[in-house]
């Protein structure tokens, strides 16, 4: 099926409705596939230093098939910072927010493991 404006300078590739990534890069589960409950995902938190001294809080250990867009939105709102979902899937929140993120994840039922 051909998209409107395909092959022109106005072409916009299709994006996922849940995570807003390009469909080719989307990590969301196919519709109808059950999600892994929060209690079965052991998350690891780390604060890492990036280029130019930027600090990010990284959350690893999320289930591959789940949609994490709602969790990312809640974390960004709670921290008042930007963030993104990376492949793996991994969530990165700008700044050192380890204590606040740990508290929020534990209230949502996620067990936090050792680094």
LOTORLUM-686817 format. One record per atom (N, C-alpha, C): z, y, x; atom name; residue in one letter. Coordinates in pm, whole numbers. Layout:
N
     c3     c2     c1 site code
      Z      Y      X   CA    a
...
This chain:
115
     c3     c2     c1 site code
      0   -117     84    N    x
      0      0      0   CA    x
      0    123     88    C    x
    -85    217     57    N    x
    -98    338    137   CA    x
     -7    447     81    C    x
     61    519    172    N    x
    149    628    131   CA    x
     70    756    115    C    x
    124    845     33    N    x
     66    976     17   CA    x
     72   1049    150    C    x
    -32   1111    192    N    x
    -44   1185    318   CA    x
    -46   1095    441    C    x
    -60    963    426    N    x
    -62    874    541   CA    x
   -181    907    630    C    x
   -154    918    759    N    x
   -258    950    856   CA    x
   -281   1098    874    C    x
   -206   1183    804    N    x
   -220   1327    820   CA    x
    -97   1382    891    C    x
    -98   1511    920    N    x
     17   1573    986   CA    x
    138   1585    894    C    x
    120   1563    763    N    x
    229   1573    665   CA    x
    293   1439    633    C    x
    250   1333    703    N    x
    301   1198    677   CA    x
    449   1188    714    C    x
    528   1130    623    N    x
    670   1103    650   CA    x
    692    953    631    C    x
    736    886    737    N    x
    758    741    724   CA    x
    871    712    625    C    x
    866    598    557    N    x
    970    565    458   CA    x
   1106    543    523    C    x
   1214    586    453    N    x
   1351    571    502   CA    x
   1433    489    404    C    x
   1537    427    455    N    x
   1629    348    374   CA    x
   1711    441    286    C    x
   1734    402    161    N    x
   1813    483     68   CA    x
   1961    485    106    C    x
   2012    377    165    N    x
   2155    368    195   CA    x
   2192    441    323    C    x
   2122    413    434    N    x
   2162    469    563   CA    x
   2070    581    612    C    x
   1961    604    545    N    x
   1865    710    576   CA    x
   1796    693    712    C    x
   1801    571    768    N    x
   1726    540    890   CA    x
   1583    503    850    C    x
   1491    506    946    N    x
   1356    457    920   CA    x
   1365    311    878    C    x
   1279    268    788    N    x
   1286    130    740   CA    x
   1273     30    854    C    x
   1197     64    957    N    x
   1181    -26   1070   CA    x
   1310    -39   1150    C    x
   1397     64   1150    N    x
   1521     64   1227   CA    x
   1644     32   1143    C    x
   1627     14   1013    N    x
   1740     -3    920   CA    x
   1814   -134    948    C    x
   1949   -127    948    N    x
   2034   -244    970   CA    x
   2099   -292    841    C    x
   2067   -229    728    N    x
   2130   -263    600   CA    x
   2091   -405    557    C    x
   2183   -473    484    N    x
   2151   -608    438   CA    x
   2047   -605    327    C    x
   1971   -711    313    N    x
   1877   -717    202   CA    x
   1954   -717     70    C    x
   1895   -665    -36    N    x
   1965   -663   -164   CA    x
   2002   -804   -209    C    x
   2123   -816   -262    N    x
   2169   -945   -312   CA    x
   2246  -1027   -211    C    x
   2242   -991    -82    N    x
   2317  -1064     19   CA    x
   2463  -1019     15    C    x
   2559  -1112     12    N    x
   2700  -1072      1   CA    x
   2749  -1003    129    C    x
   2838   -906    109    N    x
   2895   -835    223   CA    x
   3019   -908    272    C    x
   3048   -893    401    N    x
   3166   -953    462   CA    x
   3285   -865    428    C    x
   3395   -922    374    N    x
   3511   -840    339   CA    x
   3575   -776    462    C    x
   3643   -663    441    N    x
   3704   -588    550   CA    x
   3805   -672    627    C    x
   3879   -760    557    N    x
   3983   -839    621   CA    x
   3928   -938    723    C    x
   3801   -971    715    N    x
   3740  -1068    806   CA    x
   3671  -1002    925    C    x
   3677   -871    934    N    x
   3614   -799   1045   CA    x
   3724   -743   1135    C    x
   3733   -792   1257    N    x
   3833   -741   1351   CA    x
   3765   -633   1434    C    x
   3809   -509   1413    N    x
   3747   -394   1478   CA    x
   3817   -359   1608    C    x
   3741   -298   1699    N    x
   3795   -249   1826   CA    x
   3764   -101   1837    C    x
   3865    -23   1869    N    x
   3849    121   1886   CA    x
   3853    155   2034    C    x
   3771    251   2074    N    x
   3771    298   2212   CA    x
   3730    444   2213    C    x
   3787    518   2307    N    x
   3747    657   2329   CA    x
   3668    658   2459    C    x
   3543    703   2451    N    x
   3454    701   2568   CA    x
   3408    841   2601    C    x
   3384    862   2730    N    x
   3333    990   2777   CA    x
   3182    976   2799    C    x
   3106   1069   2748    N    x
   2960   1066   2759   CA    x
   2912   1176   2854    C    x
   2782   1198   2853    N    x
   2722   1300   2937   CA    x
   2785   1437   2912    C    x
   2793   1515   3014    N    x
   2842   1652   3007   CA    x
   2986   1660   2955    C    x
   3064   1553   2975    N    x
   3204   1554   2938   CA    x
   3233   1537   2790    C    x
   3134   1503   2710    N    x
   3155   1485   2566   CA    x
   3234   1356   2542    C    x
   3327   1362   2447    N    x
   3412   1247   2415   CA    x
   3375   1197   2275    C    x
   3364   1064   2260    N    x
   3337   1003   2130   CA    x
   3434    887   2107    C    x
   3471    867   1982    N    x
   3551    753   1943   CA    x
   3456    648   1888    C    x
   3460    528   1947    N    x
   3365    422   1913   CA    x
   3437    309   1840    C    x
   3376    264   1730    N    x
   3429    153   1650   CA    x
   3330     38   1662    C    x
   3377    -74   1719    N    x
   3292   -192   1736   CA    x
   3349   -308   1655    C    x
   3266   -409   1629    N    x
   3311   -529   1560   CA    x
   3279   -530   1411    C    x
   3198   -436   1366    N    x
   3160   -432   1224   CA    x
   3062   -546   1195    C    x
   3068   -599   1074    N    x
   2979   -709   1035   CA    x
   2835   -661   1032    C    x
   2746   -746   1079    N    x
   2605   -711   1093   CA    x
   2537   -681    960    C    x
   2567   -755    856    N    x
   2493   -742    731   CA    x
   2542   -634    637    C    x
   2659   -575    662    N    x
   2716   -479    567   CA    x
   2653   -341    579    C    x
   2663   -265    472    N    x
   2621   -126    473   CA    x
   2742    -41    509    C    x
   2732     36    615    N    x
   2845    111    667   CA    x
   2832    261    642    C    x
   2737    303    561    N    x
   2716    446    537   CA    x
   2836    511    468    C    x
   2897    443    372    N    x
   3013    500    302   CA    x
   3133    511    395    C    x
   3153    411    482    N    x
   3262    416    579   CA    x
   3241    530    677    C    x
   3118    548    724    N    x
   3087    657    816   CA    x
   3117    792    751    C    x
   3077    810    627    N    x
   3102    936    555   CA    x
   3251    963    544    C    x
   3330    860    511    N    x
   3475    877    499   CA    x
   3538    913    633    C    x
   3493    850    740    N    x
   3547    878    872   CA    x
   3513   1020    917    C    x
   3389   1060    894    N    x
   3348   1195    933   CA    x
   3426   1301    856    C    x
   3450   1277    728    N    x
   3525   1371    645   CA    x
   3671   1379    690    C    x
   3731   1264    720    N    x
   3871   1261    762   CA    x
   3892   1329    896    C    x
   3793   1318    985    N    x
   3807   1374   1119   CA    x
   3750   1516   1129    C    x
   3669   1555   1034    N    x
   3605   1686   1042   CA    x
   3510   1694   1160    C    x
   3438   1584   1183    N    x
   3349   1576   1299   CA    x
   3221   1504   1259    C    x
   3123   1512   1346    N    x
   2998   1441   1324   CA    x
   3009   1298   1371    C    x
   2912   1217   1332    N    x
   2913   1078   1373   CA    x
   2783   1011   1337    C    x
   2766    887   1385    N    x
   2644    813   1360   CA    x
   2671    663   1364    C    x
   2577    587   1309    N    x
   2581    441   1316   CA    x
   2478    399   1420    C    x
   2524    328   1521    N    x
   2434    276   1626   CA    x
   2409    128   1599    C    x
   2315     72   1674    N    x
   2286    -70   1658   CA    x
   2406   -151   1705    C    x
   2420   -266   1652    N    x
   2530   -352   1693   CA    x
   2604   -414   1578    C    x
   2636   -354   1468    N    x
   2646   -210   1442   CA    x
   2775   -152   1500    C    x
   2763    -31   1545    N    x
   2872     45   1604   CA    x
   2873    182   1540    C    x
   2993    233   1510    N    x
   3006    368   1456   CA    x
   3063    456   1567    C    x
   3002    573   1586    N    x
   3051    670   1683   CA    x
   3089    798   1609    C    x
   3209    848   1636    N    x
   3258    974   1581   CA    x
   3281   1069   1697    C    x
   3231   1190   1687    N    x
   3244   1288   1796   CA    x
   3388   1332   1810    C    x
   3440   1327   1933    N    x
   3576   1371   1962   CA    x
   3672   1255   1974    C    x
   3796   1288   2015    N    x
   3901   1188   2032   CA    x
   3984   1183   1904    C    x
   3951   1089   1816    N    x
   4017   1076   1686   CA    x
   4073    936   1667    C    x
   4116    872   1775    N    x
   4157    731   1768   CA    x
   4271    708   1670    C    x
   4375    791   1672    N    x
   4491    771   1585   CA    x
   4453    788   1438    C    x
   4378    893   1407    N    x
   4338    920   1269   CA    x
   4247    809   1216    C    x
   4151    765   1298    N    x
   4057    661   1256   CA    x
   4130    527   1238    C    x
   4223    496   1329    N    x
   4301    372   1318   CA    x
   4378    369   1185    C    x
   4441    481   1151    N    x
   4518    489   1027   CA    x
   4426    469    905    C    x
   4311    535    905    N    x
   4218    525    792   CA    x
   4163    384    777    C    x
   4126    320    889    N    x
   4071    185    884   CA    x
   4176     84    836    C    x
   4300    101    879    N    x
   4406      9    837   CA    x
   4436     24    687    C    x
   4427    147    634    N    x
   4449    164    490   CA    x
   4335    103    409    C    x
   4218     90    469    N    x
   4103     27    401   CA    x
   4101   -124    419    C    x
   4200   -179    493    N    x
   4210   -324    506   CA    x
   4146   -384    630    C    x
   4101   -302    724    N    x
   4039   -354    846   CA    x
   4147   -383    950    C    x
   4155   -506   1004    N    x
   4247   -531   1113   CA    x
   4190   -472   1243    C    x
   4277   -413   1323    N    x
   4236   -352   1450   CA    x
   4282   -442   1563    C    x
   4188   -486   1647    N    x
   4221   -574   1759   CA    x
   4249   -495   1886    C    x
   4279   -568   1989    N    x
   4302   -507   2122   CA    x
   4168   -464   2179    C    x
   4174   -367   2267    N    x
   4050   -317   2330   CA    x
   3988   -424   2409    C    x
